[in-house]
Amino acid sequence: MRATGVGGFHATTIQVPRAAHVLDLVFLDSGDAHGGFTDDNRGLDYHLPVAGGQGALDPLRVVHVAAEMAPIAKEGGLGDVVTALGRAVQEEGHEVEIVLPKYDCINYDLVEDLKLVKEFWYNGVEIKVWKGIVEDLHTTFLEPCNGMFWVGRIYTEMNADRHRFGVWCEAALEYLRHHAEKRIPDILHAHDWQSAPCTWLDCGTARTAFTIHNLNYGADLIERAMGATAVATTVSPTYAQEVSGHPAVAPNHAKFHGIRNGIDPEIWDPAEDEFLPRSYSADTFTEGKAAAKAELRAKMNLCEADVPLVGVVTRLTHQKGVHLIKHAAWRTLERGGQFVLLGSAPDARVQAEFNALAADLARQYPDRARLWFAYNEPLSHLIYAGADMLLVPSMFEPCGLTQMIAMRYGTIPVVRKTGGLNDTVFDVDHDVERAAAAGMAVNGFSFEGTDGPGIDYALNRALTAWYSERAWWQEMTERVMRMDWSWAKPALEYIELYYKALRR
């Protein structure tokens, strides 16, 4: 290896067989493999394509065993990840199948070519096997004929659900080992506590990958899965650091990787969004966002005025920083802006608090604030496009999707510096170097505290910039729209982990 004379870079020539297609690299600062510093990319190695190489890795067969799948069976981000990651890995040339319970609450109009293909018995229960296509993914629905998943919803009560999903995992592995049309998968990818048992039960020759989406639930099951699985991930690098000391994770931290979630650029695309009054891109956002803002104001009965509009799209739970959302609503209005919220609270007490907030805002600011407490997919798209900034003040956030969706639509994120929010939002005043180190550019406003002054620090800077630096704000809008938050890069990282699992 020789110095190039450019910075600290070195060059070398390596002879490789013609059959090679990729070179795996590990860097050592010593000739002694057992001493000195080693950089193996946290066990993934570094990979360089071999120009002219004639070899190729065989494509993988990957099966996701999961409790959720967007858009047909979705309670949170888990369902989005299963579908989007599955599609992204499939687009890289691998074979992907999703195995899902056959809930009675699924909208089966969204499943193409659904058909019953066979039945088998397991532990005295008849299991019906249904096949269909969801979002271009081959999907298998397993239906235990004991009514276990005929309860009108995905989840019921935790103790009951632990039993339901435990039995279902056993049935899923019985299907994959003995009744599937295809061979045993190379990789069985389990998600969260619901399919954690798949990692320690008999899955034949398959190697397992396990993803933690939210460590707040089922930690005992997650701990056992962490010990059993070949490789483990969570949904952002910062969240991986935040939970690395948790008893469920710490003993197996060496196999644990943080990989940022992505968003589906086909679903979240302002140039093709049927819910917007006018399509737009990074080249035409001025007119497109103005049209969306006008329609959003009309729908929410807000006045037309040259003021910033702050949006929130969230579940109203303590995790999402509900006390900060309430504070931000008043601060926005005090600064002359407008405030809209789409979301509802599963906790009746929290919902009552927001009902009272909505009434107070309606009395004091009747044409400048509106809270909408019902699921409304078209309205969410309109808020992402029509708002000037999107507020995400979560107490913790494993990854978060709304901040990335907002940027895709040219809306500037204002976030609390935690989890995936920290990995995707780089503060315009404080993160220039951090952004550059990540190959990114600054793209929003962030804060670290958990109280009013903390969120004020970020929100006030954003509002001031909108009022006083309009040209800069336009440049920032174009910048965030051009950022790539797709699954392309995360999918490649997962594929690397899958191959690592096969090597273990």
N, C-alpha and C positions, 0 to 999 in steps of 0.2 A: 504494500500500500504506500502511495507516495502523496506528498502534499501538493495541492493544486496551486497554491499561492493566492487563492481566493478565500478570504475569511479563514474559517477553520476546516474547510472541506478537504477531503482526501479522495484519491481515485485508485482503482485497482482493476486488474483484468483476471477473470476467472474462467477456466475451461469447463464447460458443462456438456453432457451428452446431448445429442440431437433430439433424443426422445423427451428431454426435459421441457416443461412449459412454464415453470415458475421456480424461482430461487428463494428458498427460505433463509433468512439471515438472523443471526444473533450477534450482538456486539459485545466484545470483551476488551478490557483495558490491560489485560495481562495474557501472556502465553499459557498461563496455568489455568485450565478450565475450572479448577476448584478454588481459585482465589481471585481477588480483585473485584472490580465492578462489572456486572452483567446487565445488559439491556436487551430483554427478550420481548418487549412490548407487552408486559404483564402476562407472559405465557402464550401470547398469540403469534410471536415472531413477526418479522418484517418480510414482506413478499415483493419480489420484483419479477415482472413478466420477462420471459426469455424470448427475445425477438427471433422469429423463425423456428421456434421450438415446435415439435410435432406431437408432443404428448398432451394429454388433457385428463383432468380428474373426472371420474364418473359422476354424473348428476346424483344428488341426494334424493331420497324419499323421506319427507318430513311430515309428521302427523302432529297437529296441535290438538290436544285434549283440553277443552276449555268449557267453562260454564256460560260464557257470553260470546256473541259474535254480532258485530254491527252489519247491517241495520236491523236484523230480525230479532235479536235477543240481547238487549243492551240496557245496562243500568248505569254504567260509568265508562271510564277510559279503557278498561280491560277489553270490552267488545271491539272498540276501535282498533286497538293494537293487534288483536288476533286476525282481524280481516286485512288490515293494511300491511302488516308484516308478512302474512301469508301471500298476499298478492305480489309484494316486492320480491320475495325470495323466488316465487314462481316465475316472475319476469326475468330472473337471472338464469333460468333454464332448469330449475329443480322441480321435482314433483311434490305438490303440497296437498294435503287433505286435512279437513277440519272435522273433528268428532264432537258432537254437541248433544245434550239431552233433547228429546222431542217434547218441549214444553207445549202445553195447550194454549199458551198466550202468544205464540209466535204468529206474525202475519205471514201466512204461507203463500200469499199472493206474490211475495218477494222472492220466493224460491222457485227456480226454473226446473221443469221436468221432474218434479217430486214423484217418487214411486216407491212402493213397498217391494223390497227385493228378496227378503228372506226372514225367517224367524229362527231363534235358537233358545234353549232353556239354560238358565244359570241359577243355581241355588234355589231351584223350585219355582223360579219366575220366568215366564215367557218374555223374551226380549225381541221386539220387532225392529228390523233394520230398514231404515228409509234412506234413499239417496236423492240428492238434488244438487243444483248449482246455485251458489250465492255469491254475488259479486265476482263471477268468473272462477270461483273456487269450488272444487269438488267437496261436498259436505255430506257427512253421514250423520243421521239422526238416530239415536238409540232410544227406544221407547219401552221401558219396563211396564208390563201390563198389570201392574198392581196399583196404579193410580198415583205412584210416588211423585210424578211430575205433572199431574193433572190438578194443579192447585190454583190456577189462574194467575200466577206470577212466577218470577224466577226464584226469588228468595222468600223464605217465610221467617222462621225463628232459628237462631244460630245453632242450638243443640240439635234440632230436627234436621237442619240443613247439613250439618256435619255427617249425620247418618245417611241422608239422601245421597249426597255427593260421594261419600265413601263407597256405598253400594254401587253407584253408577260408575265410579272409576274401575271397580272390579269387573263390571260388565264390559266396559270399554276395552280393557286389556284382554278379556276372554274373546271379544270380537276380533281384535287385532291379531291374536295368536292363532285362532282356530277358524274364524268365519269370514275374514276379509277376502275380497277378490284379489287384492294385490299382496305382494310379499310383506313380511315384517318390515316396518320402517327402519331406516338407518338411525333417525333421530325421532324420539318422542318428546315433544315440547309441552310441558305442563305449566299451568299458570295459577299462581296464588294458592291459597289454602284449599280451594274447591277441588282442584285436580292434583294437589300435592301427593296423595297416596300413590299415584302412578309411578313416582320415582322410586319407591321402595317395594312395590309389589312386583310380581313376575311379568316383565314386559318382553320376555324372549330375548332375542339378540340385540334389540334396540338399545341405543345409548340415550340417556335422558339429558334434557336441558330444562331448567326451571327458572321461571321469572317471577320475581316479587313485584307486584304492582302497588301494593299498599300493606305495609307491615303492621298496621293498626288492627288487623283482623286475623285470627287464626294463627297466632305466633307459634304455638306448639307444633302445629302441623307444618308450618314453614320451617321451623328448626329441624324437624326430622327430614324434610325434603332436602334441605341444604346439606345434610350429612350424606344422603343417599345419592344425590344427582352427580353426574359427571362434571357439568358446568352450570353455573348459576349467574343470573343477571338481575338487574333492576333497571328502572326506566330512565335514569339519568346519572351522569357521573357524580354530581353533587349529592344527590340522594343516596348514592352508594356510600359516599364518605360519611354522610350524616348517620346512617344506620349501621356502619361497619362495626361499631362497638356493641350493638344489640346482642343479647345472649343467643338469639336465634341465628345470628349471622357470624359473629366473631370467631367461633371455632373453625369455620370453613371459609374464612375471608380470602384465602389464597385462590379459591376457584370462583370468586365473586367479581363481576364486572358491571360497570354502569354504562349503559348504551342509551343514548337519547332516543325517545320516541320521535316519530315524524307525523306529518299529516298527509292526507291523500290529496295531491294537487289537482286531481280530476274532480273530486267532490267540492273542494274549496278553491274555486277558480272564478274570480270576478269577471273574467272575459267570457265565461260560459254559464254564469249563474242565473237560473230561471227565476229566482226570487228577487232579482234586482231590477229596477226600472230601466237601467241603462248599463250595458256591459262596459268594462274598461280594463286597461292594462297599465303597466308602469309608464307607458308613453301617453296614455289618455286619461289618467286618474282624476285630473282636475274637474272635468265635466262629469265623469262617472260618479265620483264621491259626492259632488254637489247635488246630483239628482237623487242619490240614495239618502242623503241628509234631509232633503226636502220631503221625500216620501216618509221617512222615519218620523219627522216632526208632524206631518199630517196625521199619521196613524196614531201617534201618541198625544195628539192635541197640544202640541207645543207651538209657540209663536216663531215666526221667521225673524231672525235677528243675526247680526254679524258677531256671534259669540261662539266659544268652543262648546262642544257637546261631549260629555263623558259618558261612556257606556260600561255596563257590567252584565255579563252573561255567566251565571253560576248557580250551583245548588247553594241554598242558604243554610250552611252548617258552620259550626265553630271552626272547623278546619279551614274554611274559606275566608276567615277573618270577618265575620258578620259585624263585629263592633267597629271595625275600620271602614267597612262599606257604609255604615250609617254615618260615621263621622265625615267621610269623603263626600257624601251627598250634600250635607250642609256646607262644607267648605267650598265645594264647586259653586253652589248657588250664591254664597257670600261673595265669591270672586266674579259674579256676573255670568257664569256659565249655565249650561243646561245639563240635566242628569236623567239617564234612563237606565232601568234595570229589568232584566228578564230572568226569572228564577222563582223557586218556591222552596219552602222549608219542610223537611220530613218531620221535624219536631214542632208540635202545635204551639208550644210557648214561643219559639223563635218566629214562627209565622205570625203569631199575634203581635209581636213586637214590630214586625215589618208592616203589618196592616195598620198599626197605629202611626208608624212613620209615614206611610203613604197618605193617610188622612191629614197629618200635620203639614206635609209638603204641599198637598192640594190646597189647603187653606192659605198658606203663606206664599206659595209660588205656583199658582194654578196653571200657568202656561209655560213653565220652565222645568217641571219635573214630572216623571211618570214611572210608576213601578208596575210591572206586569207579572202576575203570579200564576202563570200556567205555561206548560210546555208549548212552544210555538216555533217550529223549525224555520218557516219563512222569516219570522221576526228576528230570529237569531242572525240569519244572514244579513238582514237589513241593518242590524246594529253593528255587526262587524264592518260593514261597508260605510254606513252613514255617520258613525261616531268619529270624532277626531282622535280620541284616546280611549284605550280600554284599561280598566282597573282590575288588577288581580292581586289582592293583598293577603294571600294565603298564609296561615300560620305554618303549615308545611305543605309541600306540593311535590310528590314524587317526580312528576314530569310537568303536567299541565299541557293542554292543547290550545286553549283559547288565546294565549299570547302569540302563538305561532300563526293561528288562523287570522288574528287581527292584523299581523304584519303582512300576511298574504294579501289582505284587502286594503293595505295602506293606512292602517290605524296604529298609532304609536302606543306601545304598552307602558303602563305604570305599574310596577310590581314590587312585591316584597322579595328580598334577596334570599331565596331558599330553594332547595331542590332544583328541579328542572327549570324554574324561572331564572335562577342564577346562571344556568348553562346556555340560555337562549336570549337573555336580555342583558345588554352591556350598557351601563349608564353613560350618558353623553358627557358627564363631567368627571367621572371617576374611573372609568374602565377602558380608557383608550389603549393602554398597554396590554391589559388582559385580553381585550378583543383582538388586538394584533397578534398576540401569541396563539390565539385560537384560529387565526386566519379569517377573522371577522372584522366588522366595523361597529362602532357604537350605534345603538338603535332604539334607546328608550330611557326610562327613568326608573330608578330603584331606590329602596330604603331598607334599613335593617331592623328598626325598632318594631314594637308591637303595640304602640300607643298612638294617640292623635298626633303629637309632634313628629313622630317618625314618618307617618304617611303624608303629613303636611309638607315635609321636606321635599319629597318627590313630586307630589301633586302640584304644589305651588310653583316649582320650577317648570313643570310641563305647561301649566296655564300661562305663566309669564312668557314662556317661549312662544306659545301660540299667539298671544296678544302682540308681542313686540318684535318678533323675528319671523314674520310670515314667510319670507323667501327661504330662510333656513328650514322652516317647518316643511315647506314644499319639497326641498331637497331631501329631507329625512323621510318623507312619505315615499318618494321614489326609491330611496335606498332600501327601505325595509321590504318593499314590494319585490325587489330583485333578489332578495335573499332566498336561499334554497333550504326549506324545512321539510322536504320530501323524505320518503323512506329509503332513497337510493343509497346513501352512505350508511345509515344504520343497518340496512339489510345486509350489506357486505360484511359488516362487523359480526352480525349474527351467523352468517355463513362461515366465517373464520372460526367462530366458537363451535359450530356444529362439527367442523373437521377436527378441531381440537378434542372434542368429546370422543370422536372415533379413535383418536390416538391414545386416549387414557387407558 
